[in-house]
Amino acid sequence: MDSSAQSYSLLSLHLSHRTQQLINLLTHSLSFDSRNPASTKRYSQLLIRLGEDELARSTYLTSRASYVKQKIRAMQHPGAYGTNEVDSFVEAIAWIVVRIIKNTWGVYNDVLGDSRTTSSFFEWCKEQVEGPSLPSLSLHFHLLFVGRY
């Protein structure tokens, strides 16, 4: 009996170690490949099956936040040429953020969302719009979308 209990203990330890390695690998893959909806769905569903729902959500949203920053940094900055160019630059940033939020919601709602976790998505949206890297964007969103209608 002692040898089987000892074998079970070793097997359990090895299995938990391998499970953690798998979770780490899936998390890395999800953060690296979050722009592809099919990959996001596959990696997220595997993490959910392993009981890591919250990790899948936070990894996906963190990766998408990095993508927002990457897209904004890749834009051509207008410099100090005039207010019209700066206005169009800010409008372009607003459209990029809105498009990424919309695409992120489609995948999040399909794969990761349920009625209990949608609030975390909306908190993420608020951070993207009002975050420290985009200080004047919330005012521009208001003028861009509310002011027109």
Sine and cosine of phi, psi and omega as CSV:
sin_phi,cos_phi,sin_psi,cos_psi,sin_omega,cos_omega
0.00,0.00,-0.61,0.79,-0.03,-1.00
-0.90,0.44,-0.62,0.79,-0.02,-1.00
-0.93,0.37,-0.60,0.80,0.02,-1.00
-0.95,0.31,-0.59,0.80,0.06,-1.00
-0.92,0.40,-0.62,0.78,0.03,-1.00
-0.93,0.37,-0.65,0.76,0.05,-1.00
-0.89,0.45,-0.67,0.74,0.03,-1.00
-0.88,0.47,-0.64,0.77,0.01,-1.00
-0.90,0.43,-0.70,0.71,0.02,-1.00
-0.91,0.41,-0.67,0.74,0.02,-1.00
-0.89,0.45,-0.67,0.74,0.02,-1.00
-0.89,0.45,-0.67,0.75,0.03,-1.00
-0.90,0.43,-0.71,0.71,0.01,-1.00
-0.90,0.43,-0.67,0.74,0.00,-1.00
-0.90,0.43,-0.67,0.74,0.02,-1.00
-0.92,0.40,-0.60,0.80,0.05,-1.00
-0.90,0.43,-0.72,0.70,0.02,-1.00
-0.91,0.41,-0.60,0.80,0.04,-1.00
-0.89,0.45,-0.68,0.74,0.02,-1.00
-0.91,0.42,-0.63,0.78,0.08,-1.00
-0.88,0.48,-0.68,0.74,0.03,-1.00
-0.90,0.44,-0.68,0.73,0.03,-1.00
-0.88,0.48,-0.69,0.72,0.02,-1.00
-0.89,0.46,-0.67,0.74,0.02,-1.00
-0.91,0.41,-0.69,0.72,0.02,-1.00
-0.91,0.41,-0.62,0.78,0.04,-1.00
-0.90,0.44,-0.71,0.71,0.03,-1.00
-0.88,0.47,-0.70,0.72,0.00,-1.00
-0.90,0.43,-0.64,0.77,0.02,-1.00
-0.90,0.43,-0.68,0.73,-0.01,-1.00
-0.94,0.34,-0.53,0.85,-0.02,-1.00
-0.98,0.21,-0.55,0.83,-0.15,-0.99
-0.88,-0.47,0.58,0.82,-0.08,-1.00
-0.97,0.23,-0.16,0.99,0.02,-1.00
-0.99,0.16,-0.27,0.96,0.00,-1.00
-0.99,-0.15,0.93,-0.36,-0.06,-1.00
-0.85,0.52,-0.61,0.80,-0.01,-1.00
-0.91,0.41,-0.69,0.72,0.03,-1.00
-0.91,0.40,-0.66,0.75,0.03,-1.00
-0.85,0.52,-0.70,0.72,-0.01,-1.00
-0.90,0.45,-0.71,0.71,-0.02,-1.00
-0.89,0.46,-0.78,0.63,-0.04,-1.00
-0.91,0.41,-0.64,0.77,0.00,-1.00
-0.91,0.41,-0.68,0.73,0.01,-1.00
-0.90,0.43,-0.60,0.80,0.06,-1.00
-0.92,0.39,-0.66,0.75,0.05,-1.00
-0.90,0.43,-0.63,0.78,0.03,-1.00
-0.90,0.44,-0.66,0.75,0.03,-1.00
-0.90,0.45,-0.47,0.88,0.05,-1.00
-1.00,0.08,0.05,1.00,0.04,-1.00
1.00,0.10,0.31,0.95,-0.04,-1.00
-0.94,-0.35,0.79,0.61,-0.02,-1.00
-0.86,0.51,-0.78,0.63,-0.07,-1.00
-0.91,0.42,-0.61,0.79,0.05,-1.00
-0.89,0.45,-0.66,0.75,0.04,-1.00
-0.89,0.46,-0.70,0.71,0.01,-1.00
-0.89,0.46,-0.76,0.65,-0.07,-1.00
-0.92,0.38,-0.61,0.79,0.03,-1.00
-0.90,0.43,-0.71,0.71,-0.01,-1.00
-0.89,0.46,-0.74,0.68,-0.03,-1.00
-0.93,0.37,-0.59,0.81,0.06,-1.00
-0.90,0.43,-0.66,0.75,0.03,-1.00
-0.90,0.43,-0.64,0.76,0.02,-1.00
-0.93,0.37,-0.56,0.83,0.07,-1.00
-0.90,0.43,-0.65,0.76,0.07,-1.00
-0.90,0.44,-0.60,0.80,0.03,-1.00
-0.91,0.42,-0.64,0.77,0.06,-1.00
-0.86,0.52,-0.76,0.65,-0.01,-1.00
-0.89,0.46,-0.64,0.77,0.01,-1.00
-0.89,0.46,-0.69,0.72,-0.01,-1.00
-0.92,0.40,-0.61,0.79,0.01,-1.00
-0.93,0.37,-0.67,0.74,0.02,-1.00
-0.90,0.43,-0.47,0.88,-0.04,-1.00
-0.98,0.21,-0.17,0.99,-0.02,-1.00
-0.96,0.28,0.46,-0.89,0.08,-1.00
-0.98,0.22,0.84,-0.54,0.00,-1.00
-0.99,0.15,0.70,-0.71,-0.09,-1.00
-0.96,0.27,-0.33,0.94,-0.05,-1.00
0.98,0.21,-0.40,-0.92,-0.05,-1.00
-0.96,-0.28,0.76,0.65,-0.06,-1.00
-1.00,0.10,-0.53,0.85,-0.01,-1.00
0.21,-0.98,0.26,-0.97,-0.07,-1.00
-0.95,0.33,-0.49,0.87,0.00,-1.00
-0.90,0.44,-0.65,0.76,0.02,-1.00
-0.94,0.34,-0.60,0.80,0.04,-1.00
-0.92,0.39,-0.66,0.75,0.04,-1.00
-0.87,0.49,-0.69,0.73,0.01,-1.00
-0.93,0.37,-0.52,0.85,0.06,-1.00
-0.91,0.42,-0.72,0.70,0.02,-1.00
-0.91,0.42,-0.62,0.78,0.05,-1.00
-0.90,0.44,-0.63,0.77,0.04,-1.00
-0.90,0.43,-0.64,0.77,0.06,-1.00
-0.88,0.47,-0.69,0.73,0.00,-1.00
-0.87,0.49,-0.69,0.73,0.00,-1.00
-0.92,0.40,-0.61,0.79,0.04,-1.00
-0.89,0.46,-0.73,0.68,-0.03,-1.00
-0.89,0.46,-0.69,0.72,0.00,-1.00
-0.89,0.45,-0.68,0.73,-0.01,-1.00
-0.89,0.45,-0.69,0.72,0.00,-1.00
-0.92,0.39,-0.64,0.77,0.05,-1.00
-0.88,0.47,-0.70,0.72,0.00,-1.00
-0.88,0.47,-0.73,0.69,0.01,-1.00
-0.92,0.40,-0.62,0.79,0.02,-1.00
-0.90,0.43,-0.65,0.76,0.02,-1.00
-0.89,0.46,-0.65,0.76,0.00,-1.00
-0.85,0.53,-0.72,0.69,-0.01,-1.00
-0.96,0.29,-0.70,0.71,-0.03,-1.00
-0.86,0.51,-0.74,0.67,-0.04,-1.00
-0.92,0.40,-0.61,0.79,-0.02,-1.00
-0.94,0.34,-0.65,0.76,-0.15,-0.99
-0.97,-0.25,-0.73,0.68,-0.20,-0.98
-0.95,-0.30,-0.25,0.97,-0.18,-0.98
-1.00,0.04,0.59,-0.81,0.27,-0.96
-0.54,-0.84,0.09,-1.00,-0.13,-0.99
-0.88,0.47,-0.41,0.91,-0.01,-1.00
-0.99,0.15,-0.36,0.93,-0.13,-0.99
-0.92,-0.38,0.03,1.00,0.00,-1.00
-0.92,0.39,-0.43,0.90,0.02,-1.00
-0.89,0.46,-0.57,0.82,0.02,-1.00
-0.92,0.39,-0.55,0.84,0.07,-1.00
-0.92,0.40,-0.68,0.74,-0.01,-1.00
-0.94,0.34,-0.50,0.86,0.14,-0.99
-0.91,0.42,-0.65,0.76,0.05,-1.00
-0.88,0.47,-0.68,0.73,0.03,-1.00
-0.86,0.51,-0.70,0.71,0.01,-1.00
-0.87,0.49,-0.66,0.75,0.04,-1.00
-0.89,0.45,-0.59,0.80,-0.01,-1.00
-0.93,0.36,-0.59,0.80,-0.04,-1.00
-0.99,0.12,-0.64,0.77,-0.09,-1.00
-0.95,-0.30,0.16,0.99,-0.09,-1.00
-0.89,0.45,0.20,-0.98,-0.05,-1.00
-0.91,0.42,-0.41,0.91,-0.01,-1.00
-0.99,0.13,-0.16,0.99,-0.02,-1.00
-0.75,-0.66,0.92,0.39,-0.17,-0.99
-0.91,0.40,-0.60,0.80,-0.08,-1.00
-0.98,-0.20,0.14,0.99,-0.09,-1.00
-0.95,0.30,-0.56,0.83,-0.02,-1.00
-0.90,0.44,-0.61,0.79,0.07,-1.00
-0.91,0.42,-0.65,0.76,0.01,-1.00
-0.92,0.38,-0.61,0.79,0.09,-1.00
-0.86,0.52,-0.70,0.71,-0.01,-1.00
-0.88,0.48,-0.74,0.68,0.00,-1.00
-0.92,0.39,-0.61,0.80,-0.06,-1.00
-0.94,0.34,-0.69,0.72,-0.12,-0.99
-0.98,-0.22,-0.64,0.77,-0.02,-1.00
-0.99,0.15,-0.62,0.79,-0.06,-1.00
-0.93,0.38,-0.38,0.92,-0.04,-1.00
-0.99,0.13,-0.36,0.93,-0.10,-0.99
-0.92,-0.38,0.00,0.00,0.00,0.00
